[in-house]
């Protein structure tokens, strides 16, 4: 985002994915949130969302969804 011209004072580094998700959700309120993770981060994000009950686990009893 920095290289795309977003002012650096609007950027914030959050090291824990769950914390970043909480911060983003708090900021969007009732609006829709779009997340564009890398593949590796996608897997971690899916785990966080499944633990919170928002999505089914990707791997469920050895069955791929």
Predicted model as a PDB file, atoms N, CA, C, CB and O in Angstrom, pLDDT in the B-factor column:
MODEL        1                                                                  
ATOM      1  N   UNK A   1       0.811  -1.195   0.000  1.00 87.00           N  
ATOM      2  CA  UNK A   1       0.000   0.000   0.000  1.00 87.00           C  
ATOM      3  C   UNK A   1       0.851   1.254   0.000  1.00 87.00           C  
ATOM      4  CB  UNK A   1      -0.921   0.001   1.185  1.00 87.00           C  
ATOM      5  O   UNK A   1       0.507   2.260  -0.621  1.00 87.00           O  
ATOM      6  N   UNK A   2       1.969   1.178   0.708  1.00 87.00           N  
ATOM      7  CA  UNK A   2       2.881   2.329   0.743  1.00 87.00           C  
ATOM      8  C   UNK A   2       3.336   2.683  -0.673  1.00 87.00           C  
ATOM      9  CB  UNK A   2       4.111   2.030   1.647  1.00 87.00           C  
ATOM     10  O   UNK A   2       3.344   3.853  -1.056  1.00 87.00           O  
ATOM     11  N   UNK A   3       3.713   1.665  -1.443  1.00 92.00           N  
ATOM     12  CA  UNK A   3       4.202   1.916  -2.797  1.00 92.00           C  
ATOM     13  C   UNK A   3       3.080   2.302  -3.751  1.00 92.00           C  
ATOM     14  CB  UNK A   3       4.922   0.693  -3.325  1.00 92.00           C  
ATOM     15  O   UNK A   3       3.340   2.832  -4.831  1.00 92.00           O  
ATOM     16  N   UNK A   4       1.842   2.042  -3.364  1.00 95.00           N  
ATOM     17  CA  UNK A   4       0.699   2.430  -4.185  1.00 95.00           C  
ATOM     18  C   UNK A   4       0.269   3.866  -3.896  1.00 95.00           C  
ATOM     19  CB  UNK A   4      -0.470   1.474  -3.949  1.00 95.00           C  
ATOM     20  O   UNK A   4      -0.659   4.385  -4.517  1.00 95.00           O  
ATOM     21  N   UNK A   5       0.961   4.506  -2.935  1.00 95.00           N  
ATOM     22  CA  UNK A   5       0.671   5.897  -2.664  1.00 95.00           C  
ATOM     23  C   UNK A   5      -0.215   6.169  -1.464  1.00 95.00           C  
ATOM     24  CB  UNK A   5       0.057   6.479  -3.830  1.00 95.00           C  
ATOM     25  O   UNK A   5      -0.589   7.316  -1.221  1.00 95.00           O  
ATOM     26  N   UNK A   6      -0.557   5.135  -0.711  1.00 94.00           N  
ATOM     27  CA  UNK A   6      -1.349   5.362   0.501  1.00 94.00           C  
ATOM     28  C   UNK A   6      -0.451   6.069   1.513  1.00 94.00           C  
ATOM     29  CB  UNK A   6      -1.919   4.007   1.089  1.00 94.00           C  
ATOM     30  O   UNK A   6       0.663   5.615   1.774  1.00 94.00           O  
ATOM     31  N   UNK A   7      -0.922   7.173   2.081  1.00 96.00           N  
ATOM     32  CA  UNK A   7      -0.091   7.903   3.048  1.00 96.00           C  
ATOM     33  C   UNK A   7       0.313   6.997   4.222  1.00 96.00           C  
ATOM     34  CB  UNK A   7      -0.846   9.148   3.573  1.00 96.00           C  
ATOM     35  O   UNK A   7      -0.517   6.276   4.774  1.00 96.00           O  
ATOM     36  N   UNK A   8       1.574   7.046   4.585  1.00 94.00           N  
ATOM     37  CA  UNK A   8       2.074   6.148   5.636  1.00 94.00           C  
ATOM     38  C   UNK A   8       1.413   6.390   6.983  1.00 94.00           C  
ATOM     39  CB  UNK A   8       3.569   6.306   5.781  1.00 94.00           C  
ATOM     40  O   UNK A   8       1.398   5.489   7.822  1.00 94.00           O  
ATOM     41  N   UNK A   9       0.865   7.578   7.217  1.00 94.00           N  
ATOM     42  CA  UNK A   9       0.178   7.819   8.482  1.00 94.00           C  
ATOM     43  C   UNK A   9      -1.160   7.081   8.555  1.00 94.00           C  
ATOM     44  CB  UNK A   9      -0.043   9.311   8.678  1.00 94.00           C  
ATOM     45  O   UNK A   9      -1.782   7.015   9.615  1.00 94.00           O  
ATOM     46  N   UNK A  10      -1.598   6.527   7.420  1.00 90.00           N  
ATOM     47  CA  UNK A  10      -2.830   5.722   7.403  1.00 90.00           C  
ATOM     48  C   UNK A  10      -2.540   4.240   7.518  1.00 90.00           C  
ATOM     49  CB  UNK A  10      -3.618   5.985   6.130  1.00 90.00           C  
ATOM     50  O   UNK A  10      -3.469   3.437   7.602  1.00 90.00           O  
ATOM     51  N   UNK A  11      -1.265   3.856   7.523  1.00 91.00           N  
ATOM     52  CA  UNK A  11      -0.874   2.451   7.605  1.00 91.00           C  
ATOM     53  C   UNK A  11      -0.492   2.101   9.030  1.00 91.00           C  
ATOM     54  CB  UNK A  11       0.292   2.149   6.648  1.00 91.00           C  
ATOM     55  O   UNK A  11       0.074   2.920   9.754  1.00 91.00           O  
ATOM     56  N   UNK A  12      -0.803   0.895   9.417  1.00 90.00           N  
ATOM     57  CA  UNK A  12      -0.456   0.422  10.755  1.00 90.00           C  
ATOM     58  C   UNK A  12      -0.035  -1.036  10.647  1.00 90.00           C  
ATOM     59  CB  UNK A  12      -1.654   0.591  11.752  1.00 90.00           C  
ATOM     60  O   UNK A  12      -0.733  -1.841  10.031  1.00 90.00           O  
ATOM     61  N   UNK A  13       1.095  -1.380  11.239  1.00 92.00           N  
ATOM     62  CA  UNK A  13       1.576  -2.756  11.242  1.00 92.00           C  
ATOM     63  C   UNK A  13       1.019  -3.452  12.484  1.00 92.00           C  
ATOM     64  CB  UNK A  13       3.145  -2.813  11.213  1.00 92.00           C  
ATOM     65  O   UNK A  13       1.210  -2.991  13.609  1.00 92.00           O  
ATOM     66  N   UNK A  14       0.336  -4.557  12.261  1.00 94.00           N  
ATOM     67  CA  UNK A  14      -0.197  -5.378  13.350  1.00 94.00           C  
ATOM     68  C   UNK A  14       0.381  -6.766  13.140  1.00 94.00           C  
ATOM     69  CB  UNK A  14      -1.794  -5.396  13.374  1.00 94.00           C  
ATOM     70  O   UNK A  14       0.131  -7.389  12.108  1.00 94.00           O  
ATOM     71  N   UNK A  15       1.144  -7.258  14.097  1.00 94.00           N  
ATOM     72  CA  UNK A  15       1.898  -8.495  13.911  1.00 94.00           C  
ATOM     73  C   UNK A  15       1.079  -9.775  14.064  1.00 94.00           C  
ATOM     74  CB  UNK A  15       3.019  -8.528  14.876  1.00 94.00           C  
ATOM     75  O   UNK A  15       1.420 -10.797  13.469  1.00 94.00           O  
ATOM     76  N   UNK A  16       0.026  -9.734  14.836  1.00 95.00           N  
ATOM     77  CA  UNK A  16      -0.802 -10.927  15.026  1.00 95.00           C  
ATOM     78  C   UNK A  16      -2.042 -10.837  14.146  1.00 95.00           C  
ATOM     79  CB  UNK A  16      -1.204 -11.090  16.516  1.00 95.00           C  
ATOM     80  O   UNK A  16      -2.757  -9.835  14.163  1.00 95.00           O  
ATOM     81  N   UNK A  17      -2.286 -11.883  13.384  1.00 94.00           N  
ATOM     82  CA  UNK A  17      -3.392 -11.875  12.431  1.00 94.00           C  
ATOM     83  C   UNK A  17      -4.738 -11.687  13.121  1.00 94.00           C  
ATOM     84  CB  UNK A  17      -3.400 -13.163  11.633  1.00 94.00           C  
ATOM     85  O   UNK A  17      -5.570 -10.920  12.637  1.00 94.00           O  
ATOM     86  N   UNK A  18      -4.968 -12.365  14.232  1.00 96.00           N  
ATOM     87  CA  UNK A  18      -6.241 -12.233  14.942  1.00 96.00           C  
ATOM     88  C   UNK A  18      -6.439 -10.795  15.425  1.00 96.00           C  
ATOM     89  CB  UNK A  18      -6.299 -13.211  16.136  1.00 96.00           C  
ATOM     90  O   UNK A  18      -7.551 -10.270  15.370  1.00 96.00           O  
ATOM     91  N   UNK A  19      -5.373 -10.162  15.894  1.00 97.00           N  
ATOM     92  CA  UNK A  19      -5.457  -8.767  16.337  1.00 97.00           C  
ATOM     93  C   UNK A  19      -5.754  -7.841  15.161  1.00 97.00           C  
ATOM     94  CB  UNK A  19      -4.150  -8.342  17.029  1.00 97.00           C  
ATOM     95  O   UNK A  19      -6.535  -6.898  15.287  1.00 97.00           O  
ATOM     96  N   UNK A  20      -5.126  -8.115  14.017  1.00 95.00           N  
ATOM     97  CA  UNK A  20      -5.372  -7.308  12.816  1.00 95.00           C  
ATOM     98  C   UNK A  20      -6.827  -7.447  12.377  1.00 95.00           C  
ATOM     99  CB  UNK A  20      -4.421  -7.730  11.666  1.00 95.00           C  
ATOM    100  O   UNK A  20      -7.454  -6.464  11.982  1.00 95.00           O  
ATOM    101  N   UNK A  21      -7.358  -8.649  12.444  1.00 95.00           N  
ATOM    102  CA  UNK A  21      -8.753  -8.877  12.082  1.00 95.00           C  
ATOM    103  C   UNK A  21      -9.677  -8.110  13.022  1.00 95.00           C  
ATOM    104  CB  UNK A  21      -9.082 -10.381  12.115  1.00 95.00           C  
ATOM    105  O   UNK A  21     -10.616  -7.454  12.570  1.00 95.00           O  
ATOM    106  N   UNK A  22      -9.418  -8.187  14.322  1.00 96.00           N  
ATOM    107  CA  UNK A  22     -10.239  -7.463  15.295  1.00 96.00           C  
ATOM    108  C   UNK A  22     -10.215  -5.961  15.036  1.00 96.00           C  
ATOM    109  CB  UNK A  22      -9.757  -7.754  16.715  1.00 96.00           C  
ATOM    110  O   UNK A  22     -11.253  -5.300  15.081  1.00 96.00           O  
ATOM    111  N   UNK A  23      -9.031  -5.429  14.766  1.00 95.00           N  
ATOM    112  CA  UNK A  23      -8.890  -3.999  14.497  1.00 95.00           C  
ATOM    113  C   UNK A  23      -9.669  -3.601  13.238  1.00 95.00           C  
ATOM    114  CB  UNK A  23      -7.401  -3.627  14.344  1.00 95.00           C  
ATOM    115  O   UNK A  23     -10.382  -2.597  13.228  1.00 95.00           O  
ATOM    116  N   UNK A  24      -9.524  -4.386  12.201  1.00 93.00           N  
ATOM    117  CA  UNK A  24     -10.220  -4.090  10.944  1.00 93.00           C  
ATOM    118  C   UNK A  24     -11.732  -4.168  11.120  1.00 93.00           C  
ATOM    119  CB  UNK A  24      -9.770  -5.059   9.842  1.00 93.00           C  
ATOM    120  O   UNK A  24     -12.459  -3.310  10.620  1.00 93.00           O  
ATOM    121  N   UNK A  25     -12.206  -5.181  11.820  1.00 93.00           N  
ATOM    122  CA  UNK A  25     -13.645  -5.322  12.043  1.00 93.00           C  
ATOM    123  C   UNK A  25     -14.194  -4.159  12.865  1.00 93.00           C  
ATOM    124  CB  UNK A  25     -13.946  -6.648  12.746  1.00 93.00           C  
ATOM    125  O   UNK A  25     -15.298  -3.680  12.606  1.00 93.00           O  
ATOM    126  N   UNK A  26     -13.426  -3.707  13.854  1.00 95.00           N  
ATOM    127  CA  UNK A  26     -13.852  -2.573  14.673  1.00 95.00           C  
ATOM    128  C   UNK A  26     -13.954  -1.305  13.829  1.00 95.00           C  
ATOM    129  CB  UNK A  26     -12.875  -2.356  15.843  1.00 95.00           C  
ATOM    130  O   UNK A  26     -14.822  -0.465  14.066  1.00 95.00           O  
ATOM    131  N   UNK A  27     -13.085  -1.170  12.862  1.00 92.00           N  
ATOM    132  CA  UNK A  27     -13.079   0.042  12.037  1.00 92.00           C  
ATOM    133  C   UNK A  27     -14.160   0.056  10.973  1.00 92.00           C  
ATOM    134  CB  UNK A  27     -11.746   0.199  11.380  1.00 92.00           C  
ATOM    135  O   UNK A  27     -14.635   1.132  10.610  1.00 92.00           O  
ATOM    136  N   UNK A  28     -14.568  -1.101  10.458  1.00 94.00           N  
ATOM    137  CA  UNK A  28     -15.583  -1.107   9.399  1.00 94.00           C  
ATOM    138  C   UNK A  28     -16.994  -1.040   9.952  1.00 94.00           C  
ATOM    139  CB  UNK A  28     -15.437  -2.343   8.544  1.00 94.00           C  
ATOM    140  O   UNK A  28     -17.932  -0.701   9.231  1.00 94.00           O  
ATOM    141  N   UNK A  29     -17.147  -1.361  11.223  1.00 89.00           N  
ATOM    142  CA  UNK A  29     -18.490  -1.325  11.819  1.00 89.00           C  
ATOM    143  C   UNK A  29     -19.409  -2.305  11.136  1.00 89.00           C  
ATOM    144  CB  UNK A  29     -19.081   0.080  11.740  1.00 89.00           C  
ATOM    145  O   UNK A  29     -19.139  -3.506  11.115  1.00 89.00           O  
ATOM    146  N   UNK A  30     -20.506  -1.801  10.571  1.00 90.00           N  
ATOM    147  CA  UNK A  30     -21.476  -2.687   9.909  1.00 90.00           C  
ATOM    148  C   UNK A  30     -21.188  -2.833   8.416  1.00 90.00           C  
ATOM    149  CB  UNK A  30     -22.897  -2.157  10.108  1.00 90.00           C  
ATOM    150  O   UNK A  30     -21.901  -3.553   7.718  1.00 90.00           O  
ATOM    151  N   UNK A  31     -20.153  -2.160   7.921  1.00 92.00           N  
ATOM    152  CA  UNK A  31     -19.784  -2.288   6.513  1.00 92.00           C  
ATOM    153  C   UNK A  31     -19.093  -3.621   6.258  1.00 92.00           C  
ATOM    154  CB  UNK A  31     -18.873  -1.129   6.087  1.00 92.00           C  
ATOM    155  O   UNK A  31     -18.652  -4.287   7.194  1.00 92.00           O  
ATOM    156  N   UNK A  32     -19.002  -4.001   5.012  1.00 94.00           N  
ATOM    157  CA  UNK A  32     -18.361  -5.252   4.628  1.00 94.00           C  
ATOM    158  C   UNK A  32     -16.853  -5.081   4.613  1.00 94.00           C  
ATOM    159  CB  UNK A  32     -18.861  -5.722   3.253  1.00 94.00           C  
ATOM    160  O   UNK A  32     -16.341  -4.058   4.159  1.00 94.00           O  
ATOM    161  N   UNK A  33     -16.143  -6.084   5.112  1.00 92.00           N  
ATOM    162  CA  UNK A  33     -14.679  -6.073   5.153  1.00 92.00           C  
ATOM    163  C   UNK A  33     -14.145  -7.050   4.111  1.00 92.00           C  
ATOM    164  CB  UNK A  33     -14.154  -6.440   6.576  1.00 92.00           C  
ATOM    165  O   UNK A  33     -14.567  -8.205   4.054  1.00 92.00           O  
ATOM    166  N   UNK A  34     -13.222  -6.577   3.298  1.00 94.00           N  
ATOM    167  CA  UNK A  34     -12.548  -7.439   2.336  1.00 94.00           C  
ATOM    168  C   UNK A  34     -11.111  -7.614   2.804  1.00 94.00           C  
ATOM    169  CB  UNK A  34     -12.608  -6.844   0.885  1.00 94.00           C  
ATOM    170  O   UNK A  34     -10.446  -6.644   3.166  1.00 94.00           O  
ATOM    171  N   UNK A  35     -10.635  -8.854   2.795  1.00 92.00           N  
ATOM    172  CA  UNK A  35      -9.271  -9.167   3.213  1.00 92.00           C  
ATOM    173  C   UNK A  35      -8.568  -9.799   2.018  1.00 92.00           C  
ATOM    174  CB  UNK A  35      -9.248 -10.124   4.472  1.00 92.00           C  
ATOM    175  O   UNK A  35      -9.107 -10.703   1.380  1.00 92.00           O  
ATOM    176  N   UNK A  36      -7.359  -9.320   1.718  1.00 90.00           N  
ATOM    177  CA  UNK A  36      -6.586  -9.848   0.599  1.00 90.00           C  
ATOM    178  C   UNK A  36      -5.276 -10.438   1.124  1.00 90.00           C  
ATOM    179  CB  UNK A  36      -6.309  -8.739  -0.457  1.00 90.00           C  
ATOM    180  O   UNK A  36      -4.219  -9.823   0.987  1.00 90.00           O  
ATOM    181  N   UNK A  37      -5.345 -11.626   1.723  1.00 92.00           N  
ATOM    182  CA  UNK A  37      -4.144 -12.216   2.313  1.00 92.00           C  
ATOM    183  C   UNK A  37      -3.311 -12.978   1.281  1.00 92.00           C  
ATOM    184  CB  UNK A  37      -4.528 -13.148   3.453  1.00 92.00           C  
ATOM    185  O   UNK A  37      -3.778 -13.318   0.194  1.00 92.00           O  
ATOM    186  N   UNK A  38      -2.065 -13.227   1.666  1.00 93.00           N  
ATOM    187  CA  UNK A  38      -1.257 -14.164   0.892  1.00 93.00           C  
ATOM    188  C   UNK A  38      -1.835 -15.560   1.129  1.00 93.00           C  
ATOM    189  CB  UNK A  38       0.275 -14.090   1.298  1.00 93.00           C  
ATOM    190  O   UNK A  38      -2.678 -15.734   2.009  1.00 93.00           O  
ATOM    191  N   UNK A  39      -1.400 -16.540   0.369  1.00 92.00           N  
ATOM    192  CA  UNK A  39      -1.922 -17.902   0.553  1.00 92.00           C  
ATOM    193  C   UNK A  39      -1.650 -18.403   1.963  1.00 92.00           C  
ATOM    194  CB  UNK A  39      -1.302 -18.864  -0.473  1.00 92.00           C  
ATOM    195  O   UNK A  39      -2.528 -18.989   2.596  1.00 92.00           O  
ATOM    196  N   UNK A  40      -0.447 -18.176   2.452  1.00 90.00           N  
ATOM    197  CA  UNK A  40      -0.088 -18.631   3.798  1.00 90.00           C  
ATOM    198  C   UNK A  40      -0.956 -17.947   4.844  1.00 90.00           C  
ATOM    199  CB  UNK A  40       1.398 -18.358   4.084  1.00 90.00           C  
ATOM    200  O   UNK A  40      -1.457 -18.602   5.759  1.00 90.00           O  
ATOM    201  N   UNK A  41      -1.138 -16.644   4.718  1.00 92.00           N  
ATOM    202  CA  UNK A  41      -1.980 -15.915   5.664  1.00 92.00           C  
ATOM    203  C   UNK A  41      -3.440 -16.348   5.539  1.00 92.00           C  
ATOM    204  CB  UNK A  41      -1.855 -14.401   5.436  1.00 92.00           C  
ATOM    205  O   UNK A  41      -4.174 -16.337   6.526  1.00 92.00           O  
ATOM    206  N   UNK A  42      -3.860 -16.724   4.345  1.00 92.00           N  
ATOM    207  CA  UNK A  42      -5.220 -17.193   4.140  1.00 92.00           C  
ATOM    208  C   UNK A  42      -5.508 -18.414   4.999  1.00 92.00           C  
ATOM    209  CB  UNK A  42      -5.456 -17.514   2.671  1.00 92.00           C  
ATOM    210  O   UNK A  42      -6.575 -18.509   5.605  1.00 92.00           O  
ATOM    211  N   UNK A  43      -4.576 -19.339   5.054  1.00 91.00           N  
ATOM    212  CA  UNK A  43      -4.763 -20.541   5.858  1.00 91.00           C  
ATOM    213  C   UNK A  43      -4.886 -20.195   7.342  1.00 91.00           C  
ATOM    214  CB  UNK A  43      -3.600 -21.514   5.637  1.00 91.00           C  
ATOM    215  O   UNK A  43      -5.733 -20.749   8.043  1.00 91.00           O  
ATOM    216  N   UNK A  44      -4.047 -19.285   7.814  1.00 93.00           N  
ATOM    217  CA  UNK A  44      -4.112 -18.861   9.209  1.00 93.00           C  
ATOM    218  C   UNK A  44      -5.416 -18.109   9.487  1.00 93.00           C  
ATOM    219  CB  UNK A  44      -2.902 -17.976   9.557  1.00 93.00           C  
ATOM    220  O   UNK A  44      -6.045 -18.316  10.524  1.00 93.00           O  
ATOM    221  N   UNK A  45      -5.816 -17.245   8.567  1.00 94.00           N  
ATOM    222  CA  UNK A  45      -7.057 -16.494   8.725  1.00 94.00           C  
ATOM    223  C   UNK A  45      -8.248 -17.437   8.779  1.00 94.00           C  
ATOM    224  CB  UNK A  45      -7.228 -15.486   7.583  1.00 94.00           C  
ATOM    225  O   UNK A  45      -9.154 -17.247   9.590  1.00 94.00           O  
ATOM    226  N   UNK A  46      -8.253 -18.430   7.941  1.00 93.00           N  
ATOM    227  CA  UNK A  46      -9.346 -19.412   7.945  1.00 93.00           C  
ATOM    228  C   UNK A  46      -9.424 -20.131   9.281  1.00 93.00           C  
ATOM    229  CB  UNK A  46      -9.160 -20.432   6.811  1.00 93.00           C  
ATOM    230  O   UNK A  46     -10.517 -20.404   9.778  1.00 93.00           O  
ATOM    231  N   UNK A  47      -8.272 -20.440   9.867  1.00 93.00           N  
ATOM    232  CA  UNK A  47      -8.232 -21.084  11.180  1.00 93.00           C  
ATOM    233  C   UNK A  47      -8.834 -20.165  12.247  1.00 93.00           C  
ATOM    234  CB  UNK A  47      -6.780 -21.461  11.553  1.00 93.00           C  
ATOM    235  O   UNK A  47      -9.604 -20.616  13.095  1.00 93.00           O  
ATOM    236  N   UNK A  48      -8.482 -18.884  12.202  1.00 95.00           N  
ATOM    237  CA  UNK A  48      -9.030 -17.906  13.160  1.00 95.00           C  
ATOM    238  C   UNK A  48     -10.546 -17.792  12.982  1.00 95.00           C  
ATOM    239  CB  UNK A  48      -8.356 -16.509  12.972  1.00 95.00           C  
ATOM    240  O   UNK A  48     -11.291 -17.817  13.961  1.00 95.00           O  
ATOM    241  N   UNK A  49     -10.998 -17.668  11.741  1.00 93.00           N  
ATOM    242  CA  UNK A  49     -12.425 -17.537  11.482  1.00 93.00           C  
ATOM    243  C   UNK A  49     -13.196 -18.792  11.887  1.00 93.00           C  
ATOM    244  CB  UNK A  49     -12.661 -17.238  10.015  1.00 93.00           C  
ATOM    245  O   UNK A  49     -14.316 -18.692  12.388  1.00 93.00           O  
ATOM    246  N   UNK A  50     -12.613 -19.964  11.677  1.00 93.00           N  
ATOM    247  CA  UNK A  50     -13.267 -21.214  12.079  1.00 93.00           C  
ATOM    248  C   UNK A  50     -13.352 -21.316  13.601  1.00 93.00           C  
ATOM    249  CB  UNK A  50     -12.507 -22.429  11.508  1.00 93.00           C  
ATOM    250  O   UNK A  50     -14.369 -21.757  14.137  1.00 93.00           O  
ATOM    251  N   UNK A  51     -12.301 -20.915  14.292  1.00 94.00           N  
ATOM    252  CA  UNK A  51     -12.303 -20.947  15.757  1.00 94.00           C  
ATOM    253  C   UNK A  51     -13.379 -20.028  16.331  1.00 94.00           C  
ATOM    254  CB  UNK A  51     -10.928 -20.544  16.299  1.00 94.00           C  
ATOM    255  O   UNK A  51     -13.906 -20.275  17.416  1.00 94.00           O  
ATOM    256  N   UNK A  52     -13.694 -18.979  15.601  1.00 93.00           N  
ATOM    257  CA  UNK A  52     -14.722 -18.023  16.039  1.00 93.00           C  
ATOM    258  C   UNK A  52     -16.121 -18.412  15.548  1.00 93.00           C  
ATOM    259  CB  UNK A  52     -14.375 -16.618  15.542  1.00 93.00           C  
ATOM    260  O   UNK A  52     -17.100 -17.730  15.854  1.00 93.00           O  
ATOM    261  N   UNK A  53     -16.212 -19.497  14.794  1.00 91.00           N  
ATOM    262  CA  UNK A  53     -17.501 -19.991  14.334  1.00 91.00           C  
ATOM    263  C   UNK A  53     -18.063 -19.308  13.100  1.00 91.00           C  
ATOM    264  CB  UNK A  53     -18.468 -19.864  15.415  1.00 91.00           C  
ATOM    265  O   UNK A  53     -19.247 -19.459  12.799  1.00 91.00           O  
ATOM    266  N   UNK A  54     -17.230 -18.555  12.376  1.00 88.00           N  
ATOM    267  CA  UNK A  54     -17.706 -17.838  11.198  1.00 88.00           C  
ATOM    268  C   UNK A  54     -17.689 -18.687   9.932  1.00 88.00           C  
ATOM    269  CB  UNK A  54     -16.874 -16.609  10.985  1.00 88.00           C  
ATOM    270  O   UNK A  54     -18.468 -18.440   9.011  1.00 88.00           O  
ATOM    271  N   UNK A  55     -16.814 -19.680   9.876  1.00 89.00           N  
ATOM    272  CA  UNK A  55     -16.719 -20.573   8.724  1.00 89.00           C  
ATOM    273  C   UNK A  55     -16.459 -21.985   9.227  1.00 89.00           C  
ATOM    274  CB  UNK A  55     -15.597 -20.114   7.739  1.00 89.00           C  
ATOM    275  O   UNK A  55     -16.025 -22.182  10.362  1.00 89.00           O  
ATOM    276  N   UNK A  56     -16.726 -22.955   8.378  1.00 87.00           N  
ATOM    277  CA  UNK A  56     -16.399 -24.339   8.733  1.00 87.00           C  
ATOM    278  C   UNK A  56     -14.890 -24.542   8.607  1.00 87.00           C  
ATOM    279  CB  UNK A  56     -17.173 -25.352   7.823  1.00 87.00           C  
ATOM    280  O   UNK A  56     -14.245 -23.902   7.777  1.00 87.00           O  
ATOM    281  N   UNK A  57     -14.331 -25.423   9.422  1.00 82.00           N  
ATOM    282  CA  UNK A  57     -12.893 -25.710   9.276  1.00 82.00           C  
ATOM    283  C   UNK A  57     -12.600 -26.239   7.872  1.00 82.00           C  
ATOM    284  CB  UNK A  57     -12.425 -26.739  10.346  1.00 82.00           C  
ATOM    285  O   UNK A  57     -13.408 -26.962   7.290  1.00 82.00           O  
ATOM    286  N   UNK A  58     -11.437 -25.869   7.338  1.00 75.00           N  
ATOM    287  CA  UNK A  58     -11.055 -26.334   6.005  1.00 75.00           C  
ATOM    288  C   UNK A  58     -10.902 -27.849   5.995  1.00 75.00           C  
ATOM    289  CB  UNK A  58      -9.746 -25.663   5.550  1.00 75.00           C  
ATOM    290  O   UNK A  58     -11.370 -28.523   5.078  1.00 75.00           O  
ATOM    291  N   UNK A  59     -10.249 -28.375   7.015  1.00 71.00           N  
ATOM    292  CA  UNK A  59     -10.086 -29.817   7.170  1.00 71.00           C  
ATOM    293  C   UNK A  59     -11.011 -30.252   8.297  1.00 71.00           C  
ATOM    294  CB  UNK A  59      -8.584 -30.210   7.469  1.00 71.00           C  
ATOM    295  O   UNK A  59     -10.885 -29.778   9.426  1.00 71.00           O  
ATOM    296  N   UNK A  60     -11.930 -31.141   7.998  1.00 61.00           N  
ATOM    297  CA  UNK A  60     -12.896 -31.587   8.986  1.00 61.00           C  
ATOM    298  C   UNK A  60     -12.927 -33.115   9.007  1.00 61.00           C  
ATOM    299  CB  UNK A  60     -14.302 -31.007   8.684  1.00 61.00           C  
ATOM    300  O   UNK A  60     -13.566 -33.744   8.164  1.00 61.00           O  
ATOM    301  N   UNK A  61     -12.228 -33.704   9.985  1.00 54.00           N  
ATOM    302  CA  UNK A  61     -12.214 -35.155  10.094  1.00 54.00           C  
ATOM    303  C   UNK A  61     -11.538 -35.828   8.909  1.00 54.00           C  
ATOM    304  CB  UNK A  61     -13.615 -35.667  10.231  1.00 54.00           C  
ATOM    305  O   UNK A  61     -11.901 -36.943   8.536  1.00 54.00           O  
ATOM    306  N   UNK A  62     -10.555 -35.154   8.315  1.00 48.00           N  
ATOM    307  CA  UNK A  62      -9.854 -35.736   7.188  1.00 48.00           C  
ATOM    308  C   UNK A  62     -10.557 -35.515   5.864  1.00 48.00           C  
ATOM    309  CB  UNK A  62      -9.672 -37.189   7.413  1.00 48.00           C  
ATOM    310  O   UNK A  62     -10.051 -35.924   4.819  1.00 48.00           O  
ATOM    311  N   UNK A  63     -11.713 -34.875   5.891  1.00 50.00           N  
ATOM    312  CA  UNK A  63     -12.468 -34.617   4.666  1.00 50.00           C  
ATOM    313  C   UNK A  63     -12.196 -33.195   4.201  1.00 50.00           C  
ATOM    314  CB  UNK A  63     -13.990 -34.841   4.887  1.00 50.00           C  
ATOM    315  O   UNK A  63     -12.381 -32.238   4.952  1.00 50.00           O  
ATOM    316  N   UNK A  64     -11.763 -33.069   2.981  1.00 47.00           N  
ATOM    317  CA  UNK A  64     -11.493 -31.737   2.434  1.00 47.00           C  
ATOM    318  C   UNK A  64     -12.793 -31.083   2.010  1.00 47.00           C  
ATOM    319  CB  UNK A  64     -10.515 -31.814   1.241  1.00 47.00           C  
ATOM    320  O   UNK A  64     -13.643 -31.729   1.396  1.00 47.00           O  
ATOM    321  N   UNK A  65     -12.956 -29.810   2.331  1.00 49.00           N  
ATOM    322  CA  UNK A  65     -14.169 -29.067   1.953  1.00 49.00           C  
ATOM    323  C   UNK A  65     -13.884 -28.179   0.782  1.00 49.00           C  
ATOM    324  CB  UNK A  65     -14.702 -28.233   3.121  1.00 49.00           C  
ATOM    325  O   UNK A  65     -14.774 -27.472   0.312  1.00 49.00           O  
TER     326      UNK A  65                                                      
ENDMDL                                                                          
END                                                                             
